[in-house]
């Protein structure tokens, strides 16, 4: 009787251990086959270049998400309608550019991710089916977003919001 009980306990222990190991192996295999998940939204400021001609400040409102092999990207660039120093020069009220598109791939390397896709662009760099590359770093205020589209490059610093992957 004792032998039968010991055998049952050992049998159940082996089953539980085997089930646990199988669960771990399947979960890891499933995770390897998944595409990366990246998302972010917020407000950023476009950095002016050293030695570049004077430009108006640019604030962007951006949002993107990618997971399961598909995603979308939005970026609205706003500039003040009044010249620097004039009343209202701090009001970002003019649409300078709008980029809206689909993300076709994401590659993550440490704290940065490269999003590639195709977009419709209005304003600066206007056109349809314009390839874009957005390189982002994870984090909140101080994280970065570099958008390359229509032959233009915008280096941005996140002021509000979050980029997660």
C-alpha angles and dihedrals in degrees: 000000000000090000090053092050092048089048092051092048091049091046092052091046091053091048093050092047092047092049091049093050092047091050091052094048094048092046092052093047091050091050092053092056095052123097116239120270118225130168139162145155137181149096123298139177122228111236117237116229124244110252092009121132114269113279135182115259114263126210119190133200108207137179134170141161134183131179139132091029097302140076150142138243130204129179126170116190116205129189131182115262090214122073120250111283094021122110109276095022089130094056109100096207107136124085105227097169141355124197118190123169153118127281111227100179143010129198119191122202114175110299096352135070131195116215118194128188149115127278148180110238127199126187113010110029093011117194147101129259090018112167114234138188121201117188113194137180122214122252144057129278108004095031114124139232122190113191120195115188137139091007091302128114123205118191108199137185118209111239098175131009137040141269115206135184 
